[in-house]
Amino acid sequence: MHELAYKHAHEIDFDRLSPTPGIVGVIMGSRSDWPYMRPCCDVLDQLAVPFEYGIVSAHRTHKRMERYAESALHREIDVIIACAGGSAHLPGMVASMTLAPVLGVAPKKSDEHAVGSMIAMPFGAPLAYMGGGSAEYKNAGAQNAALFAIRILAFRDGILFKKLSEWVSAQAKDVPYTCHD
Ligand code: RP5
């Protein structure tokens, strides 16, 4: 993952977990989730939102997950985006271990199992499920997670609000009026 040249991101140093200039944390259960989550990171970078990203598994690295979730707010992470497939416990467990808003994303390959674990959270541990999505559908869940995180942050950030408005207007201009060439 480190070959990417993001301008506004860094990979998470799980050994240190020191204070970060990142305000969005993007975590995923496996390297195999990266193709689904890359568009999420691309949107954050395009809109110049500082973020950090890395791999944490609820099942394989549960201590790493716990340290990350419990330190997030002290490290000034304002929103967490968490992707997991299969028995997707990562987003829900992280949501139960921090007061930061957590947005869940499911990679398409395992949507049907992951969805249940994200939409049926018990009372007291809210998690926002953003959906899945394949490359054919522009990895909509992952990209919407980035846009939703930006909406949360833009509420109190006029510059980011303007950037988001411009992004939305540009998207509308790309939608043609006609089905024909
Ligand atoms: C989850 O299990 C990951 O989020 C991934 O979506 C799924 C499969 O992981 P791998 O077996 O490909 O590492 O933990």
Backbone and ligand atoms as CSV (ligand in chain L), in Angstrom:
chain,resi,resn,atom,element,x,y,z
A,1,MET,N,N,0.819,-1.203,0.000
A,1,MET,CA,C,0.000,0.000,0.000
A,1,MET,C,C,0.853,1.253,0.000
A,2,HIS,N,N,2.132,1.156,0.361
A,2,HIS,CA,C,2.922,2.370,0.565
A,2,HIS,C,C,3.434,3.001,-0.719
A,3,GLU,N,N,3.163,2.359,-1.884
A,3,GLU,CA,C,3.670,2.950,-3.116
A,3,GLU,C,C,2.843,4.150,-3.566
A,4,LEU,N,N,1.712,4.395,-2.910
A,4,LEU,CA,C,0.821,5.462,-3.356
A,4,LEU,C,C,1.363,6.829,-2.992
A,5,ALA,N,N,1.109,7.766,-3.893
A,5,ALA,CA,C,1.596,9.125,-3.628
A,5,ALA,C,C,0.425,10.017,-3.239
A,6,TYR,N,N,-0.199,9.734,-2.126
A,6,TYR,CA,C,-1.250,10.627,-1.649
A,6,TYR,C,C,-0.603,11.880,-1.067
A,7,LYS,N,N,-1.252,13.014,-1.322
A,7,LYS,CA,C,-0.713,14.277,-0.797
A,7,LYS,C,C,-1.162,14.521,0.641
A,8,HIS,N,N,-2.289,13.941,1.025
A,8,HIS,CA,C,-2.877,14.319,2.308
A,8,HIS,C,C,-2.997,13.124,3.257
A,9,ALA,N,N,-2.200,12.084,3.003
A,9,ALA,CA,C,-2.370,10.862,3.801
A,9,ALA,C,C,-1.045,10.305,4.296
A,10,HIS,N,N,-1.144,9.492,5.294
A,10,HIS,CA,C,0.001,8.682,5.713
A,10,HIS,C,C,-0.526,7.337,6.201
A,11,GLU,N,N,0.338,6.339,6.157
A,11,GLU,CA,C,-0.061,5.028,6.668
A,11,GLU,C,C,0.007,5.044,8.199
A,12,ILE,N,N,-0.880,4.302,8.808
A,12,ILE,CA,C,-0.946,4.297,10.277
A,12,ILE,C,C,0.247,3.545,10.850
A,13,ASP,N,N,0.912,4.182,11.807
A,13,ASP,CA,C,1.994,3.515,12.530
A,13,ASP,C,C,1.379,2.926,13.802
A,14,PHE,N,N,0.975,1.666,13.729
A,14,PHE,CA,C,0.240,1.055,14.845
A,14,PHE,C,C,1.116,0.839,16.074
A,15,ASP,N,N,2.442,0.845,15.893
A,15,ASP,CA,C,3.313,0.663,17.058
A,15,ASP,C,C,3.338,1.919,17.918
A,16,ARG,N,N,3.294,3.056,17.252
A,16,ARG,CA,C,3.390,4.320,18.010
A,16,ARG,C,C,2.025,4.916,18.320
A,17,LEU,N,N,1.168,4.947,17.326
A,17,LEU,CA,C,-0.136,5.609,17.455
A,17,LEU,C,C,0.020,6.990,18.112
A,18,SER,N,N,0.948,7.755,17.566
A,18,SER,CA,C,1.141,9.101,18.098
A,18,SER,C,C,0.110,10.061,17.509
A,19,PRO,N,N,-0.008,11.277,18.082
A,19,PRO,CA,C,-0.964,12.241,17.550
A,19,PRO,C,C,-0.731,12.448,16.058
A,20,THR,N,N,-1.807,12.706,15.351
A,20,THR,CA,C,-1.718,12.658,13.901
A,20,THR,C,C,-2.303,13.902,13.259
A,21,PRO,N,N,-1.760,14.303,12.123
A,21,PRO,CA,C,-2.406,15.377,11.372
A,21,PRO,C,C,-3.634,14.869,10.608
A,22,GLY,N,N,-3.845,13.550,10.633
A,22,GLY,CA,C,-4.998,12.976,9.932
A,22,GLY,C,C,-6.262,13.200,10.746
A,23,ILE,N,N,-7.359,13.564,10.105
A,23,ILE,CA,C,-8.603,13.709,10.854
A,23,ILE,C,C,-9.605,12.622,10.492
A,24,VAL,N,N,-9.313,11.850,9.442
A,24,VAL,CA,C,-10.134,10.688,9.109
A,24,VAL,C,C,-9.236,9.456,9.178
A,25,GLY,N,N,-9.709,8.426,9.848
A,25,GLY,CA,C,-8.974,7.161,9.897
A,25,GLY,C,C,-9.675,6.146,8.997
A,26,VAL,N,N,-8.948,5.610,8.034
A,26,VAL,CA,C,-9.521,4.606,7.130
A,26,VAL,C,C,-8.859,3.271,7.453
A,27,ILE,N,N,-9.649,2.343,7.975
A,27,ILE,CA,C,-9.084,1.047,8.348
A,27,ILE,C,C,-9.828,-0.067,7.626
A,28,MET,N,N,-9.121,-1.154,7.372
A,28,MET,CA,C,-9.748,-2.291,6.681
A,28,MET,C,C,-9.191,-3.579,7.248
A,29,GLY,N,N,-10.015,-4.635,7.191
A,29,GLY,CA,C,-9.661,-5.878,7.842
A,29,GLY,C,C,-8.551,-6.667,7.188
A,30,SER,N,N,-8.284,-6.386,5.923
A,30,SER,CA,C,-7.304,-7.187,5.202
A,30,SER,C,C,-6.762,-6.399,4.015
A,31,ARG,N,N,-5.591,-6.777,3.588
A,31,ARG,CA,C,-5.036,-6.184,2.371
A,31,ARG,C,C,-5.953,-6.472,1.176
A,32,SER,N,N,-6.701,-7.573,1.271
A,32,SER,CA,C,-7.606,-7.916,0.164
A,32,SER,C,C,-8.767,-6.922,0.047
A,33,ASP,N,N,-8.960,-6.073,1.059
A,33,ASP,CA,C,-10.006,-5.046,0.990
A,33,ASP,C,C,-9.540,-3.793,0.253
A,34,TRP,N,N,-8.254,-3.684,0.032
A,34,TRP,CA,C,-7.712,-2.446,-0.520
A,34,TRP,C,C,-8.328,-2.043,-1.874
A,35,PRO,N,N,-8.530,-2.974,-2.816
A,35,PRO,CA,C,-9.141,-2.560,-4.085
A,35,PRO,C,C,-10.501,-1.883,-3.903
A,36,TYR,N,N,-11.239,-2.259,-2.849
A,36,TYR,CA,C,-12.543,-1.636,-2.587
A,36,TYR,C,C,-12.380,-0.283,-1.907
A,37,MET,N,N,-11.349,-0.157,-1.103
A,37,MET,CA,C,-11.196,1.051,-0.294
A,37,MET,C,C,-10.347,2.125,-0.935
A,38,ARG,N,N,-9.623,1.754,-1.964
A,38,ARG,CA,C,-8.777,2.763,-2.607
A,38,ARG,C,C,-9.595,3.963,-3.114
A,39,PRO,N,N,-10.767,3.740,-3.756
A,39,PRO,CA,C,-11.550,4.893,-4.196
A,39,PRO,C,C,-11.975,5.808,-3.043
A,40,CYS,N,N,-12.163,5.231,-1.859
A,40,CYS,CA,C,-12.488,6.039,-0.679
A,40,CYS,C,C,-11.319,6.979,-0.364
A,41,CYS,N,N,-10.132,6.415,-0.353
A,41,CYS,CA,C,-8.938,7.221,-0.059
A,41,CYS,C,C,-8.710,8.254,-1.156
A,42,ASP,N,N,-9.003,7.871,-2.408
A,42,ASP,CA,C,-8.816,8.803,-3.526
A,42,ASP,C,C,-9.704,10.043,-3.343
A,43,VAL,N,N,-10.963,9.830,-2.917
A,43,VAL,CA,C,-11.879,10.966,-2.729
A,43,VAL,C,C,-11.371,11.876,-1.606
A,44,LEU,N,N,-10.947,11.283,-0.499
A,44,LEU,CA,C,-10.441,12.104,0.613
A,44,LEU,C,C,-9.247,12.934,0.165
A,45,ASP,N,N,-8.365,12.312,-0.609
A,45,ASP,CA,C,-7.178,13.027,-1.065
A,45,ASP,C,C,-7.542,14.136,-2.056
A,46,GLN,N,N,-8.476,13.826,-2.956
A,46,GLN,CA,C,-8.907,14.840,-3.939
A,46,GLN,C,C,-9.456,16.080,-3.252
A,47,LEU,N,N,-10.170,15.884,-2.152
A,47,LEU,CA,C,-10.744,17.031,-1.451
A,47,LEU,C,C,-9.827,17.552,-0.337
A,48,ALA,N,N,-8.582,17.078,-0.378
A,48,ALA,CA,C,-7.531,17.573,0.532
A,48,ALA,C,C,-7.881,17.402,2.007
A,49,VAL,N,N,-8.530,16.295,2.325
A,49,VAL,CA,C,-8.840,15.991,3.732
A,49,VAL,C,C,-7.707,15.126,4.295
A,50,PRO,N,N,-7.032,15.553,5.342
A,50,PRO,CA,C,-5.961,14.737,5.915
A,50,PRO,C,C,-6.512,13.408,6.443
A,51,PHE,N,N,-5.868,12.329,6.065
A,51,PHE,CA,C,-6.348,11.037,6.552
A,51,PHE,C,C,-5.194,10.069,6.741
A,52,GLU,N,N,-5.474,9.022,7.500
A,52,GLU,CA,C,-4.504,7.945,7.684
A,52,GLU,C,C,-5.193,6.640,7.303
A,53,TYR,N,N,-4.412,5.652,6.912
A,53,TYR,CA,C,-5.034,4.413,6.479
A,53,TYR,C,C,-4.132,3.227,6.818
A,54,GLY,N,N,-4.779,2.083,7.031
A,54,GLY,CA,C,-4.007,0.899,7.364
A,54,GLY,C,C,-4.899,-0.299,7.633
A,55,ILE,N,N,-4.265,-1.417,7.964
A,55,ILE,CA,C,-4.988,-2.684,8.134
A,55,ILE,C,C,-5.100,-3.049,9.618
A,56,VAL,N,N,-6.318,-3.324,10.020
A,56,VAL,CA,C,-6.619,-3.814,11.380
A,56,VAL,C,C,-7.694,-4.875,11.215
A,57,SER,N,N,-7.463,-6.015,11.765
A,57,SER,CA,C,-8.484,-7.066,11.685
A,57,SER,C,C,-9.077,-7.305,13.068
A,58,ALA,N,N,-10.410,-7.365,13.103
A,58,ALA,CA,C,-11.079,-7.634,14.384
A,58,ALA,C,C,-10.747,-9.030,14.885
A,59,HIS,N,N,-10.497,-9.951,13.951
A,59,HIS,CA,C,-10.291,-11.348,14.348
A,59,HIS,C,C,-8.819,-11.709,14.481
A,60,ARG,N,N,-8.016,-11.190,13.554
A,60,ARG,CA,C,-6.604,-11.597,13.547
A,60,ARG,C,C,-5.726,-10.673,14.378
A,61,THR,N,N,-6.144,-9.437,14.550
A,61,THR,CA,C,-5.324,-8.477,15.313
A,61,THR,C,C,-6.231,-7.680,16.261
A,62,HIS,N,N,-6.929,-8.400,17.117
A,62,HIS,CA,C,-7.919,-7.705,17.947
A,62,HIS,C,C,-7.294,-6.719,18.928
A,63,LYS,N,N,-6.044,-6.974,19.340
A,63,LYS,CA,C,-5.412,-6.016,20.262
A,63,LYS,C,C,-5.064,-4.726,19.520
A,64,ARG,N,N,-4.644,-4.873,18.262
A,64,ARG,CA,C,-4.345,-3.695,17.444
A,64,ARG,C,C,-5.640,-2.868,17.262
A,65,MET,N,N,-6.730,-3.583,17.009
A,65,MET,CA,C,-8.025,-2.902,16.844
A,65,MET,C,C,-8.394,-2.118,18.110
A,66,GLU,N,N,-8.193,-2.757,19.242
A,66,GLU,CA,C,-8.575,-2.123,20.504
A,66,GLU,C,C,-7.734,-0.872,20.757
A,67,ARG,N,N,-6.424,-0.984,20.517
A,67,ARG,CA,C,-5.548,0.164,20.758
A,67,ARG,C,C,-5.892,1.295,19.803
A,68,TYR,N,N,-6.177,0.930,18.551
A,68,TYR,CA,C,-6.500,1.968,17.561
A,68,TYR,C,C,-7.800,2.684,17.940
A,69,ALA,N,N,-8.835,1.901,18.205
A,69,ALA,CA,C,-10.148,2.498,18.490
A,69,ALA,C,C,-10.091,3.346,19.753
A,70,GLU,N,N,-9.450,2.816,20.789
A,70,GLU,CA,C,-9.465,3.539,22.070
A,70,GLU,C,C,-8.602,4.790,22.051
A,71,SER,N,N,-7.632,4.856,21.149
A,71,SER,CA,C,-6.767,6.046,21.108
A,71,SER,C,C,-7.218,7.061,20.054
A,72,ALA,N,N,-8.229,6.714,19.269
A,72,ALA,CA,C,-8.577,7.546,18.104
A,72,ALA,C,C,-8.891,8.995,18.475
A,73,LEU,N,N,-9.757,9.189,19.442
A,73,LEU,CA,C,-10.148,10.562,19.767
A,73,LEU,C,C,-8.987,11.350,20.378
A,74,HIS,N,N,-8.162,10.714,21.196
A,74,HIS,CA,C,-6.979,11.412,21.752
A,74,HIS,C,C,-6.031,11.809,20.636
A,75,ARG,N,N,-6.014,11.014,19.595
A,75,ARG,CA,C,-5.108,11.293,18.459
A,75,ARG,C,C,-5.748,12.261,17.465
A,76,GLU,N,N,-6.903,12.788,17.807
A,76,GLU,CA,C,-7.611,13.775,16.994
A,76,GLU,C,C,-8.121,13.227,15.670
A,77,ILE,N,N,-8.493,11.959,15.688
A,77,ILE,CA,C,-9.241,11.383,14.569
A,77,ILE,C,C,-10.715,11.700,14.819
A,78,ASP,N,N,-11.327,12.405,13.872
A,78,ASP,CA,C,-12.726,12.838,14.071
A,78,ASP,C,C,-13.745,11.850,13.513
A,79,VAL,N,N,-13.372,11.128,12.482
A,79,VAL,CA,C,-14.283,10.155,11.860
A,79,VAL,C,C,-13.462,8.926,11.481
A,80,ILE,N,N,-14.040,7.744,11.679
A,80,ILE,CA,C,-13.374,6.498,11.273
A,80,ILE,C,C,-14.216,5.825,10.192
A,81,ILE,N,N,-13.555,5.411,9.124
A,81,ILE,CA,C,-14.206,4.611,8.090
A,81,ILE,C,C,-13.612,3.208,8.201
A,82,ALA,N,N,-14.474,2.209,8.382
A,82,ALA,CA,C,-13.976,0.844,8.609
A,82,ALA,C,C,-14.596,-0.113,7.596
A,83,CYS,N,N,-13.757,-0.854,6.927
A,83,CYS,CA,C,-14.229,-1.821,5.926
A,83,CYS,C,C,-13.900,-3.237,6.375
A,84,ALA,N,N,-14.873,-4.128,6.269
A,84,ALA,CA,C,-14.598,-5.541,6.523
A,84,ALA,C,C,-15.625,-6.396,5.808
A,85,GLY,N,N,-15.190,-7.574,5.414
A,85,GLY,CA,C,-16.092,-8.518,4.774
A,85,GLY,C,C,-16.223,-9.769,5.613
A,86,GLY,N,N,-16.906,-10.752,5.068
A,86,GLY,CA,C,-17.117,-11.991,5.819
A,86,GLY,C,C,-17.935,-11.715,7.064
A,87,SER,N,N,-17.533,-12.323,8.177
A,87,SER,CA,C,-18.158,-11.985,9.466
A,87,SER,C,C,-17.570,-10.657,9.899
A,88,ALA,N,N,-18.143,-9.609,9.377
A,88,ALA,CA,C,-17.490,-8.296,9.439
A,88,ALA,C,C,-17.678,-7.626,10.793
A,89,HIS,N,N,-16.836,-7.984,11.754
A,89,HIS,CA,C,-16.981,-7.420,13.091
A,89,HIS,C,C,-16.233,-6.108,13.291
A,90,LEU,N,N,-15.294,-5.814,12.403
A,90,LEU,CA,C,-14.431,-4.641,12.640
A,90,LEU,C,C,-15.210,-3.329,12.820
A,91,PRO,N,N,-16.087,-2.947,11.877
A,91,PRO,CA,C,-16.753,-1.643,12.056
A,91,PRO,C,C,-17.555,-1.568,13.352
A,92,GLY,N,N,-18.307,-2.609,13.663
A,92,GLY,CA,C,-19.135,-2.584,14.864
A,92,GLY,C,C,-18.317,-2.589,16.138
A,93,MET,N,N,-17.243,-3.359,16.169
A,93,MET,CA,C,-16.422,-3.393,17.383
A,93,MET,C,C,-15.724,-2.061,17.597
A,94,VAL,N,N,-15.232,-1.471,16.507
A,94,VAL,CA,C,-14.581,-0.161,16.645
A,94,VAL,C,C,-15.597,0.866,17.124
A,95,ALA,N,N,-16.819,0.799,16.561
A,95,ALA,CA,C,-17.869,1.739,16.980
A,95,ALA,C,C,-18.191,1.589,18.459
A,96,SER,N,N,-18.005,0.396,18.995
A,96,SER,CA,C,-18.320,0.188,20.411
A,96,SER,C,C,-17.167,0.610,21.325
A,97,MET,N,N,-16.001,0.908,20.722
A,97,MET,CA,C,-14.832,1.238,21.554
A,97,MET,C,C,-14.383,2.685,21.433
A,98,THR,N,N,-15.170,3.502,20.712
A,98,THR,CA,C,-14.828,4.921,20.589
A,98,THR,C,C,-16.114,5.723,20.494
A,99,LEU,N,N,-16.028,7.016,20.814
A,99,LEU,CA,C,-17.189,7.884,20.614
A,99,LEU,C,C,-17.095,8.616,19.278
A,100,ALA,N,N,-16.030,8.377,18.515
A,100,ALA,CA,C,-15.947,8.960,17.167
A,100,ALA,C,C,-16.999,8.297,16.284
A,101,PRO,N,N,-17.601,9.052,15.354
A,101,PRO,CA,C,-18.532,8.400,14.433
A,101,PRO,C,C,-17.799,7.393,13.554
A,102,VAL,N,N,-18.393,6.215,13.389
A,102,VAL,CA,C,-17.772,5.170,12.569
A,102,VAL,C,C,-18.697,4.848,11.397
A,103,LEU,N,N,-18.134,4.861,10.198
A,103,LEU,CA,C,-18.875,4.543,8.977
A,103,LEU,C,C,-18.390,3.186,8.481
A,104,GLY,N,N,-19.306,2.249,8.300
A,104,GLY,CA,C,-18.937,0.896,7.885
A,104,GLY,C,C,-19.095,0.698,6.390
A,105,VAL,N,N,-18.167,-0.019,5.801
A,105,VAL,CA,C,-18.202,-0.357,4.377
A,105,VAL,C,C,-17.967,-1.858,4.237
A,106,ALA,N,N,-18.717,-2.477,3.328
A,106,ALA,CA,C,-18.512,-3.910,3.072
A,106,ALA,C,C,-17.977,-4.103,1.661
A,107,PRO,N,N,-16.901,-4.849,1.506
A,107,PRO,CA,C,-16.460,-5.138,0.154
A,107,PRO,C,C,-17.460,-6.062,-0.528
A,108,LYS,N,N,-17.687,-5.851,-1.794
A,108,LYS,CA,C,-18.742,-6.554,-2.521
A,108,LYS,C,C,-18.660,-8.075,-2.410
A,109,LYS,N,N,-17.429,-8.588,-2.397
A,109,LYS,CA,C,-17.275,-10.045,-2.461
A,109,LYS,C,C,-17.988,-10.762,-1.311
A,110,SER,N,N,-18.205,-10.062,-0.226
A,110,SER,CA,C,-18.811,-10.743,0.918
A,110,SER,C,C,-19.953,-9.940,1.506
A,111,ASP,N,N,-20.542,-9.103,0.655
A,111,ASP,CA,C,-21.620,-8.217,1.093
A,111,ASP,C,C,-22.689,-8.874,1.957
A,112,GLU,N,N,-23.209,-9.985,1.460
A,112,GLU,CA,C,-24.413,-10.532,2.085
A,112,GLU,C,C,-24.198,-10.926,3.544
A,113,HIS,N,N,-22.972,-11.322,3.880
A,113,HIS,CA,C,-22.684,-11.652,5.281
A,113,HIS,C,C,-22.359,-10.390,6.072
A,114,ALA,N,N,-21.581,-9.533,5.449
A,114,ALA,CA,C,-21.106,-8.343,6.162
A,114,ALA,C,C,-22.247,-7.396,6.498
A,115,VAL,N,N,-23.207,-7.276,5.593
A,115,VAL,CA,C,-24.298,-6.318,5.798
A,115,VAL,C,C,-25.007,-6.565,7.128
A,116,GLY,N,N,-25.314,-7.823,7.404
A,116,GLY,CA,C,-26.045,-8.155,8.633
A,116,GLY,C,C,-25.318,-7.664,9.865
A,117,SER,N,N,-24.007,-7.810,9.876
A,117,SER,CA,C,-23.271,-7.418,11.073
A,117,SER,C,C,-23.197,-5.907,11.224
A,118,MET,N,N,-23.452,-5.189,10.120
A,118,MET,CA,C,-23.334,-3.725,10.217
A,118,MET,C,C,-24.679,-3.035,10.416
A,119,ILE,N,N,-25.769,-3.663,9.964
A,119,ILE,CA,C,-27.056,-2.963,10.079
A,119,ILE,C,C,-27.848,-3.388,11.319
A,120,ALA,N,N,-27.328,-4.351,12.041
A,120,ALA,CA,C,-28.094,-4.845,13.194
A,120,ALA,C,C,-27.347,-4.603,14.495
A,121,MET,N,N,-26.749,-3.427,14.622
A,121,MET,CA,C,-26.015,-3.106,15.850
A,121,MET,C,C,-26.994,-2.963,17.022
A,122,PRO,N,N,-26.578,-3.386,18.201
A,122,PRO,CA,C,-27.474,-3.262,19.364
A,122,PRO,C,C,-27.581,-1.815,19.833
A,123,PHE,N,N,-28.649,-1.538,20.548
A,123,PHE,CA,C,-28.858,-0.217,21.140
A,123,PHE,C,C,-27.619,0.225,21.924
A,124,GLY,N,N,-27.209,1.441,21.708
A,124,GLY,CA,C,-26.080,1.992,22.464
A,124,GLY,C,C,-24.776,2.012,21.702
A,125,ALA,N,N,-24.716,1.323,20.568
A,125,ALA,CA,C,-23.462,1.293,19.798
A,125,ALA,C,C,-23.763,1.591,18.322
A,126,PRO,N,N,-24.044,2.871,18.001
A,126,PRO,CA,C,-24.455,3.188,16.631
A,126,PRO,C,C,-23.306,3.097,15.627
A,127,LEU,N,N,-23.655,2.580,14.462
A,127,LEU,CA,C,-22.706,2.448,13.347
A,127,LEU,C,C,-23.466,2.834,12.079
A,128,ALA,N,N,-22.877,3.684,11.247
A,128,ALA,CA,C,-23.522,4.070,9.991
A,128,ALA,C,C,-23.013,3.154,8.876
A,129,TYR,N,N,-23.909,2.423,8.260
A,129,TYR,CA,C,-23.503,1.510,7.179
A,129,TYR,C,C,-23.639,2.212,5.831
A,130,MET,N,N,-22.564,2.225,5.083
A,130,MET,CA,C,-22.533,2.961,3.821
A,130,MET,C,C,-22.767,2.073,2.610
A,131,GLY,N,N,-22.744,0.765,2.782
A,131,GLY,CA,C,-22.961,-0.126,1.641
A,131,GLY,C,C,-21.667,-0.722,1.127
A,132,GLY,N,N,-21.803,-1.468,0.061
A,132,GLY,CA,C,-20.640,-2.105,-0.545
A,132,GLY,C,C,-20.375,-1.476,-1.897
A,133,GLY,N,N,-20.352,-2.304,-2.900
A,133,GLY,CA,C,-20.166,-1.759,-4.246
A,133,GLY,C,C,-18.993,-2.390,-4.946
A,134,SER,N,N,-19.174,-2.662,-6.209
A,134,SER,CA,C,-18.103,-3.234,-7.002
A,134,SER,C,C,-17.497,-2.144,-7.878
A,135,ALA,N,N,-16.425,-2.480,-8.551
A,135,ALA,CA,C,-15.792,-1.506,-9.446
A,135,ALA,C,C,-16.793,-1.032,-10.497
A,136,GLU,N,N,-17.661,-1.956,-10.938
A,136,GLU,CA,C,-18.670,-1.604,-11.951
A,136,GLU,C,C,-19.565,-0.468,-11.459
A,137,TYR,N,N,-19.832,-0.454,-10.168
A,137,TYR,CA,C,-20.675,0.600,-9.583
A,137,TYR,C,C,-19.840,1.617,-8.811
A,138,LYS,N,N,-18.618,1.814,-9.297
A,138,LYS,CA,C,-17.711,2.845,-8.765
A,138,LYS,C,C,-17.441,2.694,-7.261
A,139,ASN,N,N,-17.476,1.476,-6.790
A,139,ASN,CA,C,-17.259,1.222,-5.346
A,139,ASN,C,C,-18.041,2.242,-4.510
A,140,ALA,N,N,-19.328,2.313,-4.788
A,140,ALA,CA,C,-20.160,3.385,-4.230
A,140,ALA,C,C,-20.097,3.477,-2.712
A,141,GLY,N,N,-20.138,2.350,-2.017
A,141,GLY,CA,C,-20.112,2.402,-0.551
A,141,GLY,C,C,-18.839,3.049,-0.036
A,142,ALA,N,N,-17.733,2.694,-0.643
A,142,ALA,CA,C,-16.448,3.236,-0.199
A,142,ALA,C,C,-16.362,4.727,-0.500
A,143,GLN,N,N,-16.800,5.115,-1.681
A,143,GLN,CA,C,-16.725,6.542,-2.033
A,143,GLN,C,C,-17.722,7.351,-1.206
A,144,ASN,N,N,-18.907,6.775,-0.971
A,144,ASN,CA,C,-19.886,7.501,-0.161
A,144,ASN,C,C,-19.422,7.634,1.291
A,145,ALA,N,N,-18.666,6.658,1.757
A,145,ALA,CA,C,-18.126,6.778,3.116
A,145,ALA,C,C,-17.213,7.999,3.200
A,146,ALA,N,N,-16.376,8.179,2.184
A,146,ALA,CA,C,-15.501,9.361,2.166
A,146,ALA,C,C,-16.336,10.634,2.118
A,147,LEU,N,N,-17.365,10.644,1.261
A,147,LEU,CA,C,-18.190,11.850,1.124
A,147,LEU,C,C,-18.996,12.122,2.397
A,148,PHE,N,N,-19.414,11.056,3.062
A,148,PHE,CA,C,-20.171,11.242,4.312
A,148,PHE,C,C,-19.253,11.783,5.406
A,149,ALA,N,N,-18.040,11.257,5.457
A,149,ALA,CA,C,-17.065,11.772,6.439
A,149,ALA,C,C,-16.810,13.255,6.172
A,150,ILE,N,N,-16.710,13.608,4.911
A,150,ILE,CA,C,-16.458,15.012,4.554
A,150,ILE,C,C,-17.662,15.880,4.943
A,151,ARG,N,N,-18.875,15.363,4.765
A,151,ARG,CA,C,-20.061,16.132,5.195
A,151,ARG,C,C,-20.015,16.407,6.695
A,152,ILE,N,N,-19.623,15.404,7.467
A,152,ILE,CA,C,-19.535,15.587,8.924
A,152,ILE,C,C,-18.527,16.692,9.250
A,153,LEU,N,N,-17.378,16.625,8.592
A,153,LEU,CA,C,-16.318,17.594,8.884
A,153,LEU,C,C,-16.648,18.977,8.337
A,154,ALA,N,N,-17.321,19.032,7.181
A,154,ALA,CA,C,-17.593,20.312,6.510
A,154,ALA,C,C,-18.612,21.147,7.265
A,155,PHE,N,N,-19.356,20.508,8.120
A,155,PHE,CA,C,-20.368,21.214,8.905
A,155,PHE,C,C,-19.739,22.375,9.690
A,156,ARG,N,N,-18.497,22.194,10.119
A,156,ARG,CA,C,-17.819,23.250,10.890
A,156,ARG,C,C,-16.565,23.753,10.188
A,157,ASP,N,N,-16.482,23.546,8.897
A,157,ASP,CA,C,-15.281,23.954,8.164
A,157,ASP,C,C,-15.715,24.560,6.827
A,158,GLY,N,N,-15.749,25.894,6.782
A,158,GLY,CA,C,-16.263,26.596,5.605
A,158,GLY,C,C,-15.498,26.282,4.326
A,159,ILE,N,N,-14.178,26.147,4.442
A,159,ILE,CA,C,-13.369,25.884,3.241
A,159,ILE,C,C,-13.713,24.497,2.687
A,160,LEU,N,N,-13.809,23.539,3.594
A,160,LEU,CA,C,-14.143,22.175,3.153
A,160,LEU,C,C,-15.566,22.131,2.589
A,161,PHE,N,N,-16.462,22.900,3.199
A,161,PHE,CA,C,-17.848,22.959,2.714
A,161,PHE,C,C,-17.869,23.454,1.264
A,162,LYS,N,N,-17.069,24.474,0.980
A,162,LYS,CA,C,-17.022,25.025,-0.388
A,162,LYS,C,C,-16.472,23.968,-1.361
A,163,LYS,N,N,-15.413,23.285,-0.935
A,163,LYS,CA,C,-14.830,22.248,-1.807
A,163,LYS,C,C,-15.849,21.143,-2.096
A,164,LEU,N,N,-16.588,20.757,-1.058
A,164,LEU,CA,C,-17.587,19.705,-1.230
A,164,LEU,C,C,-18.692,20.172,-2.185
A,165,SER,N,N,-19.137,21.425,-2.029
A,165,SER,CA,C,-20.177,21.969,-2.919
A,165,SER,C,C,-19.689,21.952,-4.365
A,166,GLU,N,N,-18.426,22.351,-4.556
A,166,GLU,CA,C,-17.885,22.379,-5.922
A,166,GLU,C,C,-17.800,20.964,-6.498
A,167,TRP,N,N,-17.411,20.024,-5.653
A,167,TRP,CA,C,-17.305,18.626,-6.101
A,167,TRP,C,C,-18.679,18.114,-6.539
A,168,VAL,N,N,-19.698,18.422,-5.747
A,168,VAL,CA,C,-21.062,17.963,-6.065
A,168,VAL,C,C,-21.557,18.616,-7.358
A,169,SER,N,N,-21.277,19.916,-7.536
A,169,SER,CA,C,-21.696,20.605,-8.769
A,169,SER,C,C,-21.000,20.010,-9.985
A,170,ALA,N,N,-19.701,19.726,-9.845
A,170,ALA,CA,C,-18.952,19.151,-10.974
A,170,ALA,C,C,-19.527,17.783,-11.342
A,171,GLN,N,N,-19.925,17.017,-10.334
A,171,GLN,CA,C,-20.501,15.697,-10.586
A,171,GLN,C,C,-21.811,15.839,-11.371
A,172,ALA,N,N,-22.615,16.834,-11.004
A,172,ALA,CA,C,-23.894,17.038,-11.694
A,172,ALA,C,C,-23.664,17.400,-13.161
A,173,LYS,N,N,-22.610,18.190,-13.411
A,173,LYS,CA,C,-22.330,18.602,-14.798
A,173,LYS,C,C,-21.947,17.416,-15.667
A,174,ASP,N,N,-21.420,16.360,-15.044
A,174,ASP,CA,C,-21.008,15.167,-15.793
A,174,ASP,C,C,-22.181,14.275,-16.190
A,175,VAL,N,N,-23.364,14.561,-15.685
A,175,VAL,CA,C,-24.527,13.717,-16.012
A,175,VAL,C,C,-25.198,14.259,-17.273
A,176,PRO,N,N,-25.210,13.469,-18.356
A,176,PRO,CA,C,-25.766,13.987,-19.614
A,176,PRO,C,C,-27.297,14.087,-19.551
A,177,TYR,N,N,-27.862,14.863,-20.497
A,177,TYR,CA,C,-29.313,14.986,-20.588
A,177,TYR,C,C,-29.919,13.826,-21.371
A,178,THR,N,N,-29.144,13.300,-22.280
A,178,THR,CA,C,-29.708,12.338,-23.224
A,178,THR,C,C,-29.015,10.987,-23.159
A,179,CYS,N,N,-29.709,9.966,-23.573
A,179,CYS,CA,C,-29.139,8.608,-23.606
A,179,CYS,C,C,-28.302,8.401,-24.860
A,180,HIS,N,N,-28.435,9.318,-25.810
A,180,HIS,CA,C,-27.791,9.106,-27.115
A,180,HIS,C,C,-26.518,9.934,-27.258
A,181,ASP,N,N,-25.617,9.462,-28.115
A,181,ASP,CA,C,-24.382,10.210,-28.382
A,181,ASP,C,C,-24.688,11.486,-29.183
L,1,RP5,C1,C,-12.159,-9.704,6.712
L,1,RP5,O1,O,-12.229,-10.919,6.062
L,1,RP5,C2,C,-11.497,-8.751,5.774
L,1,RP5,O2,O,-12.039,-7.493,5.956
L,1,RP5,C3,C,-11.773,-9.301,4.407
L,1,RP5,O3,O,-12.822,-8.619,3.745
L,1,RP5,C4,C,-12.188,-10.739,4.668
L,1,RP5,C5,C,-11.243,-11.723,4.043
L,1,RP5,O4,O,-9.932,-11.436,4.436
L,1,RP5,P1,P,-8.705,-12.217,3.776
L,1,RP5,O5,O,-8.914,-13.679,4.076
L,1,RP5,O6,O,-8.757,-11.929,2.288
L,1,RP5,O7,O,-7.475,-11.663,4.421
L,1,RP5,O8,O,-11.440,-9.764,7.889
